């Protein structure tokens, strides 16, 4: 099904191999539960509908198209032919009828995005093209096609516009507050949507090692001989489990301004999904179809999201998540744990021995 006929100099030559195809696959098959629930929460945000409807008629989509045509390179059989093959292949595997336009733009920073209101447009930077080999790039192209299939490009475009607008109206008293509330909510959703798109990239590339290598290169550059997948994943585990409640708060503050989740976290999430029964069922041909989307109940999505969050809280090693889990389970001695966790904020070192309101050894 996949035929690497156009090999370019500087890219690893990978033998053509057959990949599974997923006719009629619904984006529900690979969407992360947190992605769906964050999008529902976003749509319920006060003022979002008004802003979204207003921007839908104002966003300069035609201007964007003209900008890419005039100042970037459009991928085709005559330009970046290997990317054109990958794009068609990704659309074939995920059964996306219309192949999105794709452009390569000059930027040393490795990045890719899928934007557009009426029709999605995929943009990749030269930094990314030069960094990744064929199979790693295939996963990225599948990632962006996954965004297109899920309809993410619309909200991504709104996020880009509002981020720029927030800077322009920052001088207006309270004018920036409402916009930043929506930008913050959009960023929260978009971080979750990246986890969904990573899954789509794996369905297209069907090579977990290539997906892992791509994420490692984005984090540490083109130095694979100096990196190790297991050690990279251990970083994610250390990040999640390390520190106390103060670190949990700092993690939240660090991630708020970001549009993407941290790379080690993405790698760990993708590996976990690749080893799940859900992924294997998709590969075996058992997955929700688009024709069933209208019949899919919102309540079921809420239940799946709630179950996912409950499992995340229950299994997380993060101190704050452990506290939430203990609260839910009615564990004793919480007062002592909270006090010890936040002693650093007041400059008071934790006292030796068990806290007065916590049982010894608890």
N, C-alpha and C positions, 0 to 999 in steps of 0.2 A: 504493500500500500504506500509505503514511503520509499521514494527513490531519489537518493542523493546524486543527481546527475550533474549538478553544477557545483563543483568544488573550487574554491577560491584559494589563491596563494595566501599563506599565513593562517589558514584554518586547518584544524586537525581533520585528516581524511578518515571518515567513519564508514565502514561497509554498510550499504543499504540493507535494511532489515524490515520485516513486516511488523506493523503495529496494529493493535486492535482499534477498531472504529466503533463509535457509539451513535448509531442512527437515532435521530429524534431525541437525544439526551436533553433533559431539562437541567437548567442551572441549579435546581434544587438538589441534584445528585452530589454536587461537590461544594456547595455553599456551606461555609462554617456557620453553625447556629448563632454564634455571636454576631456575625455579619447581618443576618436577617433581623435579629432582635434590635441591634443598634440602628438599623434603617427604619424600623417601625417607630423606635423612640425618637429618631430625628424628625420623622414626618409629623409626630405629635407635638413637637416643640412649638411653643407659642410664636406666631409670626412667620414660621417657616413657609407655610403654604402661600402666604401673601408675597413674601420675598421671591419664592421660587417662580410663581406665576409672572411676577413683574420682570424678573431677569430673563425668563424664557423668551420674551419678545424683544429684549434689549441686547442680549449677548451677541457680540460681533462674530458669529460663526463663519459667515462668508469671508470676513476679514482674516480669520485664522487660516482658512483654506488658501486664500491668496498669499498670505505670509509664507506658508509652507511651500507653495508652488514657486515663489520667487526667491526664497532664501534657504531652501533645504533640497535634498535629493529624493525624488520619489522612487520608491522601490518598484521594480518591474523586471521583465525578462532581460532588459538591456542595462539596467542599473541595479547593483547589489542583487544579482540573479539568485544567489544562494538564499538570501532572505526572502525573496519572492517565492521560491520553492517551499521554504519553511512555512510561510504564511498560508499558502494554499493548502499545504498538508495539514496544518493545524485546524483550518476551517473544515477540511474534509473529515478529520477525526472527530471533531465536536459537532459536525453536521450544521455548520453555520452557512446558510444559503448564500449570503452576499459577502464577498471578501472585502474587508475594510481597506481603505487607502492606507498606505504606510510610507513614512518618510524617515530619512536619516538626517539628523541635524548636527552641525559642528558644535561639540561641547565635550571637553576632556573629562567631565564628570560622568561616570557610568549611570545612566538612568533610562527609563522607558515610561511611557504613559499612554493611556487611551482616553481621548477626550472627544467632545462633540455632542450636540443636542439631537439633531435629526439623524445624522449618520456618524458612527464612531470613526475616529482617525487614530492610528497608532503611530507614535513617534519614538524613535530610539536614538540615542546619542552616539557619536563616533567613539566616545570613551568606552561605551558598553560593547560596541561591535568589535573594537580592537582588544578588549579584555577577555572575551569568552570564546571557547571553541564551538564547533558545530553543535554538539549535543547540549551543551550548556545554553547556547543561544536558542535552540529549539524549545527548551523549557520556558525561556523568557517570552518568546513569541506566543507560545501556548498560554502563558500567564495573561498576556494582553488580550488575546482572543477570548479568554475566559471572562475578562472584564466586559468585553463587547457583548458576549452572550448573556451576561447577567444584567446588562443595562446600566452598568456602573458609570459609563462615560458621561452621562448627563450630570450626575451629582459631582463628579470630579471637575467638570467644567465650571459648575457653579462655585465650587470650593476655590478654584484658581482665581476666579473673578472677585469673589468676596475677600479673599486674602489681600489682593491688590487694593480693593476698595477700602478695606479697614485701615490701611496705611495712609490713604489719601484723606480720610475724614477723622483721623486721630485727634486733630486739633479741635474738633467740635465737641463741646461739653455733652457728655452722655451719648453722643452720636455713635461712638465706637463701641459702646457697651452692647447694644442689641446685635450689631453685626458680629462682634467677637463671640457672643453666645452661640450664634448659628455656626460660625467658623469652628469653634471648639467641638460642637456636636458633629459637624461634618468630618472633622479630623478623626474623632473617635470612631465614627462609622467607617471611614476610609481605611484606618489601620486594620479593622476587622475584615474589610473586603479584600485586603491584601492576602490574608490567610486563605480565603476562598480561591483567589486567583492563583496562588501557589499550587493549590490542589489541581486546578485546571491545567497548569503547566506540567504537572506530573502525569496527568492523563494523556496529554499530547506527547510528551517526550518518552514516557514509560521507561525512565531510567533514573532511579532515585539518586544514584551516585552522581550523575550529571547535575541534578538539581542541587545537591549538597555542595558540589564544587562551585557552582555559580554563586551561591550565597556566600561561600567562603571567600571567593575572589572579590565580591562586592565589599566585604568587610575588610579584607587584608591585602587586596591587590593581586597581581599576577605572580604569586610566589607559592604555588601549590607544593613545590618541593620542600617548603619550609613549614607547611601546615598539615594538620591531621584531623580527619573528620571526627573521630572519637573525642579528641581533646577539645575540638570546637564545640561539640555538643555538651561536653562537661562544663563549659563556660556558662551555658544556658542554665544548667542545673545549679551551678554555684550562684549565679545571679538570682535565681528564684528563691533559693533557700537561705542565702547569706544575710547576715545582719539581724537587726531587731526591728521594732515598729518604726523607729526613725528612718531606717533604710527603706521601709515600705512606702512611707510618705514621699521620700526623695525620688523613688522610682516613678511614682505617679507624676510628680512635678517634672521629671526629666522627659517623660513620654508625651506630655500634653502638647507641646509645640510641634511634635513630629507628625508627618503624614504617613510614615511607615512604621511598623513594629520594628524592634531591634532585630538585627539579622540573626543572632544566635537563637532567639526565640522563634523566629520563622522556621529555622532549620529543625528545631526540636519539634515544633507543631507538625511540620510536614512529615517527618520521620514517624511520628506517632500515628498519623492518619494512614501512612503507607503500610503500616503493620496492622491496621484495623480490619475488622470483618467488613465494614462498609466499603472500603477500597476494593477488597477482593471480590465482593459482590458486583461492583461496577465492572471490574475487569472480566468477570464471568458473564456479563451481559444483563445483569439484573439491576435496573436503575429506573427512576421515575422518568416518564416521557413528557415532552412539551405538550402533547395533546391532552395530558391529564392536569396541566397547570391550573386551568379554570376550576377544576373540581377539588383542587388541593385546598384544604381548609386552613384559615388563618390560625384557628385555635390549635391545630396540630403543630404548626410552626412555633407557636408560643410554648407549647409543652416541650418540644424538642429543645428550644432555647433554654427554658428553665432547667431541664434535666442536664443540659450541657454545663450551665453555670453551677448547678449544684454539685456536679461531679468535679468541676474545676476547683471549687472551694474545698471540697472534701479531700481531694488528692494533692492540693497545692502545698508546697513546703514554705511558701512565703509567710512570714510571721503574722502579717495582717490577715491573710486568708485563714491561717490557723485559728486566729482569734475569732473570726467570723464563724468558723466551723464549730468552735467550742461554744460560742453563744447559742448557736442553733441547737447544739446537743445538750445545752444546760450544764456544761461542765463547771465544776466548782473552782474556787481559787482565782477567778478571773481578775478580781481587784488587784491582787498582787502582781499578776502578769502584766496588766496594763501599766501599773506604777513602775515596774522594773523596765518595761519597754520604753517608756517616755522619760525616765529619769534624766537622760542625756540632754533633753531640751532645757532643763532648769539648771544643768551643770552639776547635778547631784549624782555621784557614783552609786550604783546599786549596792545595797547593804548586803553584807555576808549573811548567809543562813536564810531560812525560809521567811517570807513576809508574814506579818502578824495575821493577815486575813487569808493566808494560804496554808493548807495542811502540809506538814513536813513530807518531802519526797514527792509532792504533787506536781 
